[in-house]
């Protein structure tokens, strides 16, 4: 039986928009239980900028829960430009 080194990775080697949305809602949002769409209760998630992270449904649902998705640099070489 051939075993893969990693599990749950798509053909491009990263997360697609569906996997990214599941990761955000199941892993990161429970860590910030006091966030809400009110003044001084919002949280920001900074992620690398790739086309799969610009999902309008995910952005709107996060915004209504009090979260902002900030798209940072795409590769480590671009870190100095932020």
N, CA, C and O of each residue as an XYZ file, in Angstrom:
328
protein
N       0.844     -1.185      0.000
C       0.000      0.000      0.000
C       0.884      1.241      0.000
O       1.773      1.376      0.841
N       0.645      2.129     -0.925
C       1.430      3.349     -1.032
C       0.851      4.409     -0.105
O      -0.335      4.732     -0.179
N       1.695      4.948      0.767
C       1.254      5.958      1.729
C       1.788      7.324      1.309
O       2.932      7.448      0.873
N       0.965      8.323      1.442
C       1.382      9.679      1.160
C       2.018     10.289      2.403
O       1.701      9.902      3.527
N       2.905     11.231      2.194
C       3.560     11.884      3.324
C       2.580     12.812      4.044
O       2.549     12.841      5.274
N       1.802     13.550      3.307
C       0.828     14.453      3.908
C      -0.576     14.066      3.464
O      -0.770     13.495      2.391
N      -1.533     14.383      4.296
C      -2.925     14.071      4.007
C      -3.718     15.361      3.877
O      -3.422     16.342      4.560
N      -4.705     15.371      3.023
C      -5.598     16.510      2.886
C      -5.058     17.644      2.040
O      -5.591     18.752      2.095
N      -4.038     17.409      1.274
C      -3.500     18.464      0.417
C      -4.019     18.260     -0.998
O      -4.083     17.131     -1.482
N      -4.384     19.336     -1.653
C      -4.901     19.232     -3.014
C      -3.746     19.099     -4.011
O      -2.585     19.001     -3.612
N      -4.061     19.095     -5.273
C      -3.057     18.846     -6.306
C      -2.028     19.961     -6.420
O      -0.923     19.720     -6.906
N      -2.357     21.173     -5.989
C      -1.393     22.270     -6.082
C      -0.466     22.332     -4.875
O       0.470     23.132     -4.866
N      -0.697     21.529     -3.879
C       0.186     21.488     -2.716
C      -0.211     22.419     -1.597
O       0.531     22.528     -0.620
N      -1.337     23.095     -1.682
C      -1.782     23.998     -0.630
C      -3.250     23.802     -0.346
O      -3.814     22.755     -0.662
N      -3.871     24.794      0.245
C      -5.305     24.738      0.537
C      -6.073     25.450     -0.564
O      -5.673     26.523     -1.017
N      -7.171     24.853     -0.989
C      -8.061     25.576     -1.886
C      -9.026     26.393     -1.035
O      -8.930     26.368      0.192
N      -9.949     27.115     -1.657
C     -10.815     28.008     -0.892
C     -11.736     27.260      0.061
O     -12.053     27.774      1.133
N     -12.175     26.056     -0.306
C     -13.041     25.275      0.579
C     -12.280     24.810      1.817
O     -12.775     24.942      2.936
N     -11.079     24.267      1.622
C     -10.267     23.832      2.756
C      -9.874     25.006      3.646
O      -9.846     24.881      4.870
N      -9.573     26.140      3.032
C      -9.197     27.326      3.796
C     -10.364     27.819      4.647
O     -10.170     28.194      5.803
N     -11.577     27.822      4.084
C     -12.750     28.234      4.849
C     -13.033     27.304      6.015
O     -13.386     27.758      7.103
N     -12.881     26.011      5.796
C     -13.075     25.037      6.877
C     -12.028     25.230      7.961
O     -12.337     25.155      9.151
N     -10.784     25.479      7.548
C      -9.709     25.702      8.515
C      -9.976     26.938      9.359
O      -9.801     26.909     10.577
N     -10.397     28.020      8.722
C     -10.677     29.258      9.461
C     -11.807     29.051     10.461
O     -11.679     29.410     11.631
N     -12.923     28.467      9.997
C     -14.093     28.353     10.870
C     -13.915     27.315     11.973
O     -14.449     27.490     13.068
N     -13.188     26.254     11.714
C     -13.061     25.200     12.722
C     -11.855     25.365     13.632
O     -11.846     24.833     14.742
N     -10.823     26.102     13.179
C      -9.599     26.180     13.967
C      -9.363     27.563     14.559
O      -9.074     27.674     15.751
N      -9.477     28.607     13.768
C      -9.110     29.942     14.245
C     -10.230     30.672     14.972
O      -9.983     31.303     16.000
N     -11.451     30.601     14.463
C     -12.555     31.333     15.097
C     -12.811     30.881     16.538
O     -13.070     31.737     17.383
N     -12.755     29.584     16.866
C     -12.946     29.210     18.268
C     -11.890     29.764     19.228
O     -12.138     29.839     20.432
N     -10.737     30.145     18.725
C      -9.705     30.719     19.586
C     -10.043     32.145     20.024
O      -9.535     32.617     21.040
N     -10.886     32.821     19.273
C     -11.254     34.213     19.562
C     -12.756     34.275     19.826
O     -13.506     34.821     19.017
N     -13.191     33.727     20.935
C     -14.620     33.622     21.224
C     -15.265     34.957     21.560
O     -16.481     35.100     21.429
N     -14.480     35.937     21.990
C     -15.069     37.221     22.362
C     -15.136     38.207     21.201
O     -15.556     39.347     21.400
N     -14.741     37.810     20.007
C     -14.832     38.698     18.845
C     -16.272     38.803     18.373
O     -17.016     37.823     18.366
N     -16.641     39.988     17.987
C     -17.974     40.218     17.442
C     -17.940     41.490     16.616
O     -16.981     42.259     16.679
N     -18.982     41.705     15.852
C     -19.048     42.902     15.008
C     -19.507     44.074     15.858
O     -20.644     44.532     15.743
N     -18.622     44.547     16.703
C     -18.884     45.715     17.535
C     -17.555     46.446     17.719
O     -16.486     45.900     17.447
N     -17.643     47.657     18.173
C     -16.433     48.442     18.356
C     -15.510     47.795     19.385
O     -15.958     47.376     20.453
N     -14.232     47.715     19.062
C     -13.175     47.176     19.928
C     -13.304     45.685     20.217
O     -12.722     45.200     21.188
N     -14.041     44.958     19.412
C     -14.204     43.519     19.595
C     -13.781     42.740     18.355
O     -14.017     41.534     18.284
N     -13.169     43.390     17.386
C     -12.835     42.742     16.123
C     -11.427     42.158     16.175
O     -10.584     42.599     16.957
N     -11.190     41.165     15.332
C      -9.885     40.517     15.240
C      -9.436     40.489     13.781
O     -10.260     40.503     12.866
N      -8.119     40.450     13.576
C      -7.552     40.424     12.233
C      -6.740     39.149     12.057
O      -5.923     38.804     12.910
N      -6.968     38.450     10.949
C      -6.154     37.302     10.557
C      -5.293     37.720      9.380
O      -5.810     38.147      8.348
N      -3.983     37.598      9.531
C      -3.076     37.919      8.428
C      -2.631     36.616      7.782
O      -2.026     35.764      8.433
N      -2.933     36.469      6.508
C      -2.593     35.247      5.775
C      -1.812     35.626      4.523
O      -1.830     36.779      4.094
N      -1.128     34.648      3.943
C      -0.429     34.934      2.691
C      -1.439     35.150      1.584
O      -2.505     34.533      1.567
N      -1.098     36.024      0.668
C      -2.050     36.359     -0.390
C      -1.922     35.382     -1.537
O      -0.891     35.314     -2.206
N      -2.965     34.640     -1.751
C      -3.053     33.755     -2.900
C      -4.494     33.838     -3.406
O      -5.382     34.239     -2.654
N      -4.738     33.475     -4.640
C      -6.077     33.628     -5.212
C      -7.166     32.862     -4.451
O      -8.325     33.278     -4.463
N      -6.818     31.763     -3.797
C      -7.829     30.975     -3.090
C      -8.312     31.645     -1.812
O      -9.352     31.255     -1.282
N      -7.592     32.640     -1.299
C      -7.995     33.278     -0.055
C      -8.904     34.474     -0.280
O      -9.314     35.122      0.683
N      -9.228     34.782     -1.533
C     -10.136     35.886     -1.830
C     -11.498     35.301     -2.200
O     -11.931     35.380     -3.350
N     -12.149     34.727     -1.231
C     -13.466     34.134     -1.387
C     -14.474     35.103     -0.778
O     -14.456     35.327      0.432
N     -15.341     35.674     -1.585
C     -16.245     36.720     -1.121
C     -17.186     36.217     -0.030
O     -17.445     36.935      0.936
N     -17.700     34.998     -0.169
C     -18.593     34.460      0.865
C     -17.872     34.332      2.203
O     -18.431     34.660      3.249
N     -16.640     33.857      2.166
C     -15.860     33.717      3.396
C     -15.553     35.076      4.001
O     -15.660     35.254      5.214
N     -15.172     36.038      3.163
C     -14.854     37.372      3.668
C     -16.063     38.030      4.331
O     -15.931     38.661      5.380
N     -17.234     37.884      3.722
C     -18.451     38.485      4.286
C     -18.844     37.788      5.584
O     -19.209     38.455      6.552
N     -18.777     36.470      5.620
C     -19.148     35.753      6.848
C     -18.172     36.072      7.986
O     -18.581     36.192      9.141
N     -16.893     36.209      7.662
C     -15.928     36.595      8.693
C     -16.182     38.019      9.176
O     -16.097     38.297     10.372
N     -16.491     38.913      8.252
C     -16.751     40.311      8.598
C     -17.954     40.429      9.537
O     -17.932     41.221     10.479
N     -19.002     39.644      9.282
C     -20.189     39.695     10.141
C     -19.917     39.119     11.531
O     -20.599     39.471     12.493
N     -18.928     38.242     11.636
C     -18.555     37.687     12.937
C     -17.532     38.548     13.670
O     -17.212     38.280     14.828
N     -17.018     39.581     13.003
C     -16.063     40.473     13.644
C     -14.619     40.175     13.310
O     -13.721     40.562     14.058
N     -14.377     39.497     12.206
C     -13.020     39.152     11.798
C     -12.696     39.805     10.459
O     -13.549     39.908      9.577
N     -11.452     40.239     10.327
C     -10.961     40.767      9.064
C      -9.853     39.859      8.571
O      -9.035     39.383      9.359
N      -9.823     39.620      7.287
C      -8.787     38.801      6.664
C      -7.839     39.741      5.938
O      -8.208     40.356      4.937
N      -6.623     39.850      6.443
C      -5.620     40.729      5.859
C      -4.682     39.884      5.017
O      -4.051     38.957      5.525
N      -4.588     40.195      3.739
C      -3.725     39.446      2.842
C      -2.332     40.051      2.854
O      -2.136     41.194      2.440
N      -1.366     39.276      3.330
C       0.011     39.741      3.420
C       0.801     39.375      2.188
O       0.245     39.214      1.101
N       2.100     39.244      2.364
C       2.990     38.907      1.258
C       2.784     37.459      0.833
O       2.436     36.604      1.647
N       3.001     37.199     -0.440
C       2.770     35.857     -0.958
C       3.933     34.917     -0.668
O       3.710     33.736     -0.400
N       5.144     35.401     -0.714
C       6.307     34.559     -0.477
C       7.198     35.204      0.577
O       7.110     36.412      0.798
N       8.046     34.430      1.224
C       8.943     35.012      2.239
C       9.876     36.082      1.686
O      10.300     36.962      2.435
N      10.207     36.034      0.399
C      11.075     37.048     -0.181
C      10.400     38.408     -0.213
O      11.085     39.431     -0.242
N       9.078     38.445     -0.210
C       8.344     39.701     -0.267
C       8.058     40.266      1.111
O       7.415     41.311      1.213
N       8.509     39.620      2.171
C       8.235     40.072      3.533
C       8.783     41.469      3.797
O       8.207     42.221      4.583
N       9.879     41.820      3.157
C      10.475     43.135      3.408
C       9.647     44.271      2.840
O       9.851     45.420      3.229
N       8.726     43.997      1.940
C       7.922     45.031      1.311
C       6.669     45.363      2.103
O       5.953     46.293      1.731
N       6.375     44.650      3.171
C       5.174     44.935      3.948
C       5.398     46.066      4.917
O       4.484     46.438      5.654
